[in-house]
Amino acid sequence: GVVLEMDTWDNGVGFGDVAGDHGQIWDSDNQTATGFLTSSIALANLENSAWHTVVINWNATTLTLSFTVDGVTAGSYTGDLVSNYFGGASKVFFGYTASTGGSKNDQRIRF
């Protein structure tokens, strides 16, 4: 699978992070440098008690998956996701998760 990450914690360069809030796309079973499908892109402060608009776009013609956060590109990857990450399946599940480690934060999703 693939992960569209919106991260508010700096886990260090070993995890591909930048110091501030950031977005990135990576391989869900390989969170090492070889699994990063994009570099981290700095985003504005995400933990400010405001709703943030996230738009996910799949362009089947160009095989490009991208997402924006508040209008800022947070990641864009071009490649054969079906063959390379979805085991040939053209229909896949999606889900959401959040974590804070030892810290705390309020994380919500609305459609």
Residue frames as qw, qx, qy, qz and C-alpha x, y, z in Angstrom:
[[0.000, 0.885, 0.466, 0.000, 0.00, 0.00, 0.00],
 [0.358, 0.409, -0.047, 0.838, 0.89, 3.65, -0.02],
 [0.326, -0.648, -0.486, 0.487, 0.67, 6.29, 2.68],
 [0.144, 0.715, 0.141, 0.669, -0.33, 9.91, 2.18],
 [0.563, -0.385, -0.487, 0.545, 1.21, 11.37, 5.31],
 [0.074, -0.825, -0.001, -0.560, 0.46, 14.62, 7.11],
 [0.741, -0.212, -0.455, 0.447, 2.96, 14.68, 9.94],
 [0.187, -0.921, 0.003, -0.343, 3.27, 17.17, 12.80],
 [0.716, -0.637, 0.263, 0.114, 6.21, 15.52, 14.55],
 [0.379, 0.753, -0.537, -0.032, 9.87, 15.57, 13.55],
 [0.966, -0.211, 0.151, 0.005, 11.07, 11.96, 13.70],
 [0.424, -0.614, 0.503, 0.436, 14.41, 12.95, 12.16],
 [0.366, 0.594, -0.498, -0.515, 16.04, 12.65, 8.77],
 [0.138, -0.157, 0.976, 0.068, 16.15, 8.85, 9.05],
 [0.339, 0.491, 0.777, -0.201, 12.38, 8.93, 8.58],
 [0.301, 0.434, 0.509, 0.680, 12.58, 11.53, 5.81],
 [0.164, -0.855, -0.472, 0.141, 11.12, 14.25, 8.05],
 [0.252, 0.535, -0.073, 0.803, 11.71, 17.98, 8.04],
 [0.157, -0.006, -0.604, 0.782, 11.59, 20.00, 11.27],
 [0.392, 0.093, 0.212, -0.890, 8.09, 21.43, 10.82],
 [0.699, 0.315, 0.534, -0.357, 4.73, 20.00, 9.83],
 [0.096, 0.447, -0.688, -0.564, 5.05, 18.21, 6.51],
 [0.871, 0.273, 0.170, -0.372, 3.52, 15.92, 3.89],
 [0.024, -0.484, 0.833, 0.266, 5.04, 12.92, 2.15],
 [0.910, 0.148, -0.111, -0.370, 4.08, 9.78, 0.21],
 [0.059, -0.524, 0.849, -0.046, 5.71, 6.48, 1.12],
 [0.614, 0.021, -0.761, -0.211, 5.43, 2.70, 0.79],
 [0.673, -0.555, 0.041, -0.488, 3.36, 1.45, 3.74],
 [0.954, -0.289, 0.003, 0.085, 5.63, -1.50, 4.50],
 [0.749, 0.122, -0.032, 0.650, 8.95, 0.30, 4.04],
 [0.116, -0.987, -0.087, -0.065, 9.43, 3.51, 6.02],
 [0.634, -0.419, 0.260, 0.596, 13.09, 3.78, 5.14],
 [0.034, 0.604, -0.317, -0.730, 14.85, 5.89, 2.54],
 [0.038, -0.050, 0.857, 0.512, 14.15, 3.24, -0.13],
 [0.056, 0.527, 0.847, -0.030, 10.42, 3.33, 0.68],
 [0.072, 0.639, 0.200, -0.740, 9.95, 7.08, 0.39],
 [0.507, 0.534, 0.586, 0.339, 8.09, 7.80, -2.84],
 [0.174, 0.865, 0.092, 0.462, 8.47, 11.56, -2.36],
 [0.372, 0.141, -0.447, 0.801, 10.53, 13.89, -0.22],
 [0.181, -0.644, -0.598, 0.441, 8.94, 15.66, 2.75],
 [0.127, 0.552, 0.274, 0.777, 7.25, 18.92, 1.82],
 [0.121, -0.147, -0.511, 0.839, 6.93, 21.59, 4.50],
 [0.189, -0.650, -0.625, -0.390, 3.35, 22.57, 5.38],
 [0.204, -0.573, 0.172, -0.775, 1.89, 25.31, 7.54],
 [0.174, -0.173, 0.780, -0.575, 1.04, 24.57, 11.18],
 [0.476, -0.198, -0.738, -0.436, -1.53, 21.74, 11.17],
 [0.450, -0.425, -0.735, 0.276, -2.19, 21.51, 14.90],
 [0.042, 0.090, -0.131, 0.986, -3.81, 24.92, 15.30],
 [0.249, 0.378, 0.727, -0.516, -7.39, 23.81, 16.16],
 [0.459, 0.489, -0.136, -0.729, -8.57, 24.68, 12.62],
 [0.846, 0.300, 0.440, -0.034, -9.97, 22.39, 9.91],
 [0.096, -0.558, 0.586, 0.579, -7.56, 21.82, 7.01],
 [0.799, 0.462, 0.051, -0.382, -8.76, 20.95, 3.52],
 [0.385, -0.347, 0.799, 0.304, -7.11, 17.87, 2.03],
 [0.744, 0.509, -0.045, -0.430, -7.69, 17.01, -1.64],
 [0.546, -0.251, 0.759, 0.251, -6.51, 13.69, -3.08],
 [0.610, 0.614, -0.153, -0.477, -6.24, 13.33, -6.85],
 [0.637, -0.110, 0.715, 0.266, -5.57, 10.26, -9.01],
 [0.467, 0.638, -0.280, -0.544, -4.86, 10.90, -12.69],
 [0.870, 0.039, 0.492, 0.004, -5.22, 7.49, -14.40],
 [0.682, 0.726, -0.023, 0.083, -3.83, 8.79, -17.69],
 [0.269, 0.776, -0.477, 0.313, -0.52, 9.97, -16.24],
 [0.804, -0.212, -0.517, 0.204, -0.52, 7.45, -13.32],
 [0.204, 0.368, -0.370, 0.828, -0.06, 10.36, -10.90],
 [0.507, -0.655, -0.554, 0.079, -1.28, 10.33, -7.31],
 [0.241, 0.330, -0.235, 0.882, -1.11, 13.68, -5.54],
 [0.351, -0.731, -0.580, 0.079, -2.58, 15.44, -2.56],
 [0.136, 0.535, -0.112, 0.826, -2.80, 18.97, -1.28],
 [0.391, -0.553, -0.599, 0.427, -3.27, 20.38, 2.19],
 [0.037, -0.825, -0.225, 0.517, -4.87, 23.82, 2.28],
 [0.532, 0.839, 0.012, -0.108, -4.00, 24.21, -1.41],
 [0.042, -0.765, 0.635, 0.101, -0.29, 23.34, -0.96],
 [0.836, 0.245, -0.479, -0.106, 1.03, 20.23, -2.69],
 [0.614, -0.599, 0.466, -0.219, 1.93, 17.81, 0.09],
 [0.499, -0.253, 0.801, 0.214, 3.08, 14.99, -2.21],
 [0.712, 0.541, -0.109, -0.434, 2.95, 13.86, -5.82],
 [0.466, -0.309, 0.807, 0.191, 4.00, 10.46, -7.13],
 [0.697, 0.469, -0.256, -0.478, 3.91, 9.13, -10.69],
 [0.015, 0.339, -0.939, -0.058, 4.19, 5.39, -11.22],
 [0.615, -0.117, -0.660, -0.416, 2.27, 2.14, -11.64],
 [0.405, -0.360, 0.555, -0.632, 0.65, 1.82, -8.19],
 [0.911, 0.019, 0.003, -0.413, -1.50, -1.15, -9.22],
 [0.870, 0.282, -0.381, 0.139, 1.50, -3.28, -10.21],
 [0.388, 0.467, -0.540, 0.583, 4.10, -1.92, -7.80],
 [0.111, -0.242, 0.595, -0.758, 2.10, -1.52, -4.57],
 [0.678, -0.011, 0.243, -0.694, -1.38, -3.06, -4.89],
 [0.439, -0.128, 0.889, 0.026, -0.41, -6.55, -6.07],
 [0.010, 0.115, 0.787, 0.605, -2.27, -6.09, -9.35],
 [0.024, 0.617, 0.753, -0.226, -5.58, -5.21, -7.68],
 [0.113, 0.406, 0.306, 0.854, -7.44, -2.40, -9.43],
 [0.479, -0.700, -0.210, -0.486, -9.81, -1.92, -6.46],
 [0.484, 0.093, -0.631, 0.598, -8.23, -1.25, -3.09],
 [0.434, -0.763, -0.469, 0.095, -9.31, -0.26, 0.40],
 [0.248, 0.538, -0.238, 0.770, -8.40, 3.00, 2.02],
 [0.584, -0.636, -0.478, 0.164, -8.31, 3.98, 5.65],
 [0.017, 0.819, -0.195, 0.539, -7.22, 6.63, 8.08],
 [0.768, -0.379, -0.388, 0.341, -5.09, 6.48, 11.17],
 [0.008, 0.862, -0.203, 0.464, -3.44, 8.88, 13.57],
 [0.808, -0.315, -0.345, 0.358, -0.86, 8.62, 16.30],
 [0.071, -0.943, 0.145, -0.292, 1.03, 10.87, 18.65],
 [0.599, 0.245, -0.608, 0.460, 3.53, 8.59, 20.33],
 [0.418, -0.335, -0.607, 0.588, 4.13, 9.97, 23.81],
 [0.046, 0.044, 0.046, -0.997, 2.55, 13.33, 22.97],
 [0.261, 0.545, 0.762, -0.235, -1.09, 14.25, 22.50],
 [0.085, 0.141, -0.349, -0.922, -3.10, 15.96, 19.81],
 [0.562, 0.425, 0.509, -0.494, -6.72, 16.23, 18.64],
 [0.019, -0.203, 0.750, 0.630, -7.09, 14.53, 15.24],
 [0.535, 0.442, 0.560, -0.453, -10.39, 14.54, 13.35],
 [0.112, 0.016, 0.726, 0.679, -11.69, 13.79, 9.86],
 [0.448, 0.527, 0.489, -0.532, -14.88, 15.02, 8.24],
 [0.332, 0.221, 0.708, 0.583, -16.29, 14.62, 4.75]]
